[in-house]
Amino acid sequence: MDISRSGLAIRCFVDEKKAQDYSELDIFLSGGDFRIGGLSIRTVSKIELANRSLFSTVIFKRYGVKFENLTREQKTGLDHFLINHTSGMA
């Protein structure tokens, strides 16, 4: 949903029975021409989003995560991603 040099926000559906916290993620583009692996993260917010359908049992959440302890290569890759693969400031 949103990304900056310090973190990102994602929207995903959640299975509450199998919920778990993650400490690492990868950013990649389909087609395999870009990937940053092993980004250390810390969840800073978790918000349940309103369900648009009264009949759906799917739960969507928005997670805000902060990048932590990135290597120089990961920072360089993140800068490249922000410059070349995002639409800029909203």
N, C-alpha and C positions, 0 to 999 in steps of 0.2 A: 504494500500500500504506500508506504513512505520509506525513504532511505536517506541517510546522511553519513558523514564520516564517523559519527559517534554511535550510530545504531540504526535500527529499522523497526517498522511495524508491519506485521503480517496478519492476514485474516485466514482462518482455517476452520474446518469443522472438527469437532472434538467428540471422541468416544469417552465419556466420563468413567467408564469401567476400566479403561486402559490408559488413563491420564498419567503423564509422566513429565518431569522437568528435563529440559535439555541444556547442556552446557556448551554446545558446539554446533555450528551449522556451516554449510557450503553455499556459495552463490555461483550459479552457472546459467549459461544461456543454452537453449535448445540448439542443436547443430554442433555442439562441442567445441565452438571456437573461443569460449571464454569460461574460466573457472577459477574461483578462489576457494581453497579448501581449508577446513579446520579452524574457522573463526571462533574464538572463544567468546561466549555471550553470557549475559546475566539477564534474566527476565525482570523487568522493572514495572510492568503493568499487565493486567489480564482483565479484559472487559467482555462480558457476554453481550453479543449483539442481538438486537430485536429480530425475531423470526418473522419474515414477511408472509409466511403461509401458516394459517391456523392448523392445517392438517399435517405439517411436517414435524418429524421428531428429531431432525438434524439440529444440532446445537453449533452455532458459529461463535467464535471468540476472536477478539483482536488482541494480539500479544505485542507489547513493546519490549524490545530487547536492546541492551547496551553492549557494544563491542568492548572487549577487555583484553589487555596484554597482546595486542596485535604485533606481529613481526614486521620488519621493514618491508618485506615482500608483500605481505597482506595489505599493508597501508598503501603501497604503490598500486597494487591490483584494485583496491577499493577506489582510489583516486581515478584510475583509468576507467573503471566502471561508471562512476558518477559523471565523468566528463563525456563519455562516449555512448552511454546506454540509458540515460535518463533524460527527462524533458526539462530539467532545470527547476528553479524555484517556483513553487505554487503561489 
